Amino acid sequence: MNKGFLPPKEVLRKILDDQDFFLWQYYGRGFLGRIQAWIFRSRIGAIVRFLRKTRSNFRIILDVGCGPMFISYALTNEMNEYVGVDVMPDASLKRYKDAINNAGVKSLHVVRASAEYLPFRNGSFDFALCLDVLEHLSKPRQAILEIYRVLKDDGLMAISLPLENFIQKLLRIGFIFMKIGGNTILRRVRHIPITRTPEYHYVGDIKSYSEMIKALKEFLNFIHTKYTPVGFHKLINVNAIHIVEKRCRYEGFSKLC
């Protein structure tokens, strides 16, 4: 695995402009921008540190809801193959793929597809990522089943979920201050609610963090949890990072196990 968690910003900027949302999200500008970038980067750091500590190495990696694929920089080497899946337009996926290729990641593929209907065979992947994705889906349970299906029997998955607590509300207030202050990227965001929680993030038929954990435990064993960005306790953090392994007991998938 590469030493750094994210590719150098200047390398990405050769293809992505300064108004790119993901570039702003992970690299930030100004005091509040640097705070939110630290929060987003902390998720990647928590996952990569776990994998390095356990010396985990995977041949084929699936990133469900991959977005800009920045995390591929830390996960790939000559032994790994990274496959990203997202519903964003093909032109956008190509642009981010070109940027990551420019940063030196060559074993990278991207497919435009929905998390609820993954176009892969059963047991295709050693490791899967699903970072801040499930809560945005109308049918997250279907996505969980699909990821379960395409994971190998001994496969692992890293899941990031918003905790939806007081710290989350403060973060959204910070976004509003940045928007009022004239942030050109946040001007595109029509509404950042403050009081609606947990419904703000959990928009589908699973309505909260606790319900999502319950659904995941039907199919997956939880082996490691890290709260980000500061750790210690979920009440003072924004996200929960869970490393889980496939549980071969679900009746609907008995033929896979």
Secondary structure, 3 states (H helix, E strand, C coil): CCCCCCCCHHHHCCCCCCCCHHHHHHHCCHHHHHHHHHHHHHHHHHHHHHHHHHCCCCCEEEEECCCCCCCHHHHCCCCCEEEEEECCCHHHHHHHHHHHHHCCCCCEEEEECCCCCCCCCCCCEEEEEEECCHHHCCCHHHHHHHHHHHEEEEEEEEEEEECCCHHHHHHHHHHHHHHHCCCCCHHHCCCCCCCCCCCCCCCCCCCCHHHHHHHHCCCEEEEEEEEECCCCCHHHCCEEEEEEEECCCCHHHHHHC
